[in-house]
Amino acid sequence: MVRLFLSGDGPQSRILGAILLLILFCLAFAPFLFPGTRSLETAARICIFIVLVASYDLLLGYAGIVSFAHTMFFGLGAYGVAITTQRMGTSYESLILGTMAGAGIAAVLALVIALFSLRVRAIFFAMITLAVASAVAVLVSQLSAITGGEDGMNIRIPRELTPAFRPFDEPVLGVRFSGRHLNYYLVFFTCLILFLGMLRIVNSPFGRVLQAIRENAFRAEAIGYRVIWYRVTATILSAVVAALAGSVFAVWLRYVGPATTLGVEIMLDILLIVVIGGMGTMYGAVVGTAIFVLAQNYLKDWMGGASDAVGFMPLLPDLLSPDRWLMWLGILFILSVYFFPTGIVGRLRGVT
Amino acid sequence: MTMTTTTPSLAPKHAPKLVRPSLAQRLEPWAPVLLIPALILVGWLSISSPTSWLTLTVSGLAMGMMIFVIASGMTLVFGLMDVINFGHGAFVSFGAFVGVSALLMMSAWTGAPSVALNLLAVLAAILAAMAVTGAMGFAFERVIVRPVYGSHLKQILVTMGGLIVAEQLIFVIWGGEEIFIGRPETLKGSFVIFGATLEKYRVLAVAVGLVLFLGMRAVLRGTRLGLIVRAGVENREMVQVLGYRINRVFIMVFVAGSALAGLGGVMWALYQEMITAHMGMEIMILVFIVVIIGGLGSVEGCFIGALLVGLTQNYVAFLEPKLALISNIALMVVILMWRPQGMMPVIKAK
């Protein structure tokens, strides 16, 4: 049964399995284990980022294509929901329609970009996505009549998903259950399904061909696979999943803005998580995201303390200041590309 | 084919004649070059006032020249060693910060109303910036790029990581605030020619860019070193077999390219009169468009691409400000539809 859900691609390591189970357990019972708004926010963010990062891993780790437009697709999903709910009013239909519209536009855009660049050279893709993504980010912040510009848009979602809705009069397991918790479980299960779906894709014959292309595109072509077709399909799939994650994010946050969905920082975060967690493993996205988001919340405090402790020395306080944590992460990133190309998960599996 | 034989018994009787290629055929290799005057003409037709057209053309050319200075190193590095350096933007930012710090230190010279002192200050700032970014380039090549030769995927990832670290180092050294920098006294203000106002600094930037392009072309076409570089771009192994240490040539090109990026950073800083740590990344977007439409590895293509991007951006920003960034994407799409490998692709002899 478990094998079926995991598509025959288990953790292959006891420690990894234990970590994954712990993460799953914590996320599944987050509202009861960690009551409080802030921890629920963190849990939902972890769920959504796992899907976002895993969809990026599908492209980077399995197909070997570097894209810098992943946040663009994420943002398309989020803005799809925001714009349709604003135009069509608050209803489940408009949420679904917005999600589908976002995913559809993401698919078409991915197809166009992929055909333009992958047809010629795979490395064009990295540069063209960077250019297109930045253009879209500028466009979104300028077309304020449609997108709300820099301020972003607030989204009105159905009442059942808001904190105001109380399905039960009595507390459940000591928690006063609200629509916010329902919304969390919507996020959790959507993300779980999307993640298992992606696990299915990468372990299908299609996923195997992608890996073959990553290892040696020329040879895959010689065996008879249409390399371009596989690469384009992988790009579209990853864009659609990223857009769906964006829609879920918009519904959860009830807000979209350029900084929260389209920013370069988010793109860099995704890149760092994938590589440090483990490229081409899918589970790397889970472990990496959990560690990254927790580190973002707690490591910064620790760095602040360390920075104060060495305050008497020159330069060191600046290097250790909490704002500079991205620098240390960047160094860790470079080292892990050199020495652990398969990241944490690859390390745990004993495959280096 | 042109030879007519004198022994008619051995060959069938025929009289081959040379057909002159048609005008279109003769123009075809020059098509990318002709795009620039064509674009300037389109700009003239669509912008009603000739004076603003002249102003825009000069500022477009100035912008294009600066992008060329930055992009040329990157495209040569790719052509020579098949290395794609996403961290190139870090050199731009570092160059700008070093140059601006130097200029701020020499405020007595930049503030003086003397052309010689002003230019001396700018030159000193540029030299400082180029020295620092050149040294950075050397370190970058050794530490970051060297271990990942031959794998584009790892190159992109690692150089991106290098960019993040370098950007953060700027925050550590100079703090997170943007720095405003005034141009030196005699470079402020503008000329008025035919009723059009041309900023002095932009004219200077065009001149510097043009001199650099011609100089680079002269080195690449006229010297022995340039010959080795060009041969290396076409076929690296063959040059190695002939006994040249192409790796050393490559490091030289990498360092020179990084130094040029630093120069571009200083020029850009004086153009915008403001610098931020993220400026390198922002410029890199234009640089990528330029090297793609020029044809990766080609200096001439890069030059033409940079001018096209600069002109398009300025014309469109005047006609329809909201479309300015999209215009470059549109330009890229059009050119890639016409020539999928870029305007002047480097043909590898492999």
Interface residues (C-beta under 8 A of the other chain):
Chain A: L60 G64 V66 F116 R119 V120 R121 A122 I123 F124 A126 M127 I128 L130 A131 V132 S134 A135 V138 L139 Q142 L143 V264 L268 L271 V275 L315 D318 L319 D323 R324 L326 M327 L329 G330 I331 F333 I334 V337 Y338 P341
Chain B: I84 F86 I144 P147 V148 H152 L153 K154 I156 L157 V158 M160 G161 G162 I164 V165 Q168 L169 F171 V172 G176 M281 E282 M284 I285 F288 I289 V291 I292 L296 K322 L325 I326 N328 I329 M332 V333 L336 P340 Q341
